């Protein structure tokens, strides 16, 4: 099915293959896969970007090109690209610095097979013993009459074009925020509507993390606790929420930390209980608050997590131990309520300012490197 970015894909192919580009677009499964994965290109910064699986393809094909196998040589005897090199390259690409190893190891292949169940090929080949990786050359080479063409370079150019498009969308988002900052005190309704519009299931995962942090920072801002080591020497301290760094922070699955309570917050867009329990295991079963990009009720979310956990573990004591580690679930409606509370406390423009600060850091706004 065609979408806005389809024309960009067709343009790249036409520049390289002329009249044969139509046949390549329609028949090659990797090209069709890219067509599916680049749907968010012109939907702005709020749309999900799908970089993980695209970058898994990108780094392996880039290695293939750097070794010159698109021009000559027997790729079948190549020793393969080392995982560590591919993973480091993946994280160095724009928007790639928080990516995990799942796409390289299985997720990209699994999704490809979901789209094309009849395909006899999978894109990424790997040797688990040596940790070496290859692209499946059968998906790169296309027979056109008596001639064989290779689309490796085209795939790199298509993904590069997609990256540039998404970077432009994020920079326009920051510009929009800055414009709202200028009129914030006189047009508070516009600022409110703008931020409310970002609290949606379709928002980009990194933007959702930034919005969540900005809202919760000021929601907790005026709350305080009284504590101390001696009854006659107590401290009154406001709750402070800290982002653990950019979204590429090596934080063991923790996105925000609250002082002085020591609460951990993890932002997620999945209802996969295995992901939740993995995050809990990373912090040795320390309680975690999950901020979930979902409009499902908190009761439904907890029920789904527990139901799926019971199916997998079947032992009540194990399931209960994990469930007890979910300190709180904050869904989109809860974030909306907390944003409204922040507005009532007079923090609307502070929330917007925080969104701008965090977005500029996250998207390297104004940084020539344009690295995630």
VENURCOR-V220237 format. One record per backbone hydrogen bond with DSSP energy under -1.0 kcal/mol. CO is the residue of the C=O (numbers start at 1). NH is the residue of the N-H. Records with the same first field share a line. If there is no record, write none. Layout:
# VENURCOR-V220237
CO: NH + NH
This chain:
# VENURCOR-V220237
3: 6
5: 9
6: 10
7: 11
8: 12
9: 13
10: 14
11: 15
12: 16
13: 17
14: 18
17: 20
18: 21
20: 24
21: 25
22: 26
23: 27
24: 28
28: 32
29: 33
30: 34
31: 35
32: 36
33: 37
34: 38
38: 41
40: 43
51: 55
52: 56
53: 57
54: 58
55: 59
56: 60
57: 61
58: 62
59: 63
60: 64
61: 65
62: 66
63: 67
64: 69
65: 68
68: 71 + 72
74: 77
75: 78
81: 133
82: 86
83: 87
84: 88
85: 89
86: 90
87: 91
88: 92
93: 96
96: 99
101: 105
102: 106 + 107
103: 108
106: 110
107: 111
108: 112
109: 113
110: 114
111: 115
112: 116
116: 119
123: 136
125: 134
127: 131 + 132
131: 83
132: 127
133: 81
134: 125
135: 137
136: 139
137: 140 + 141
140: 151
142: 149
144: 147
147: 144
149: 142
151: 155
152: 156
153: 157
154: 158
155: 159
156: 160
157: 161
158: 162
159: 163
160: 164
161: 165
162: 166
163: 167
164: 168
165: 169
166: 170
167: 171
168: 172
169: 173
170: 174
171: 175
172: 176
173: 177
174: 178
175: 179
176: 180
177: 181
178: 182
179: 183
183: 186 + 187
187: 191
188: 192
189: 193
190: 194
191: 195
192: 196
193: 197
195: 198
196: 199
198: 200
200: 203
204: 208
205: 209
206: 210
207: 211
208: 212
209: 213
210: 214
211: 215
212: 216
213: 217
214: 218
215: 219
216: 220
220: 223
223: 239
225: 237
227: 235
230: 233
235: 227
237: 225
240: 259
242: 257
246: 249
249: 251
255: 244
256: 265
257: 242
258: 262
259: 240
263: 258
264: 289
265: 255 + 256
266: 291
268: 293
272: 275 + 276
273: 277
274: 278
275: 279
276: 280
277: 281
278: 282
280: 285
281: 284
288: 327
289: 266
290: 330
291: 268
292: 294
294: 332
297: 301
298: 302
299: 303
300: 304
301: 305
302: 306
303: 307
304: 308
305: 309
306: 310
307: 311
308: 312
309: 313
310: 314
315: 319
316: 320
317: 321
318: 322
319: 323
320: 324
322: 325
323: 326
325: 288 + 327
328: 290
330: 292
331: 335
332: 336
333: 337
334: 338
335: 339
336: 340
337: 341
338: 342
339: 343
340: 344
341: 345
342: 347
343: 346
347: 351
348: 352
349: 353
350: 354
351: 355
352: 356
353: 357
354: 358
355: 359
356: 360
357: 361
358: 362
359: 363
360: 365
364: 367
367: 370
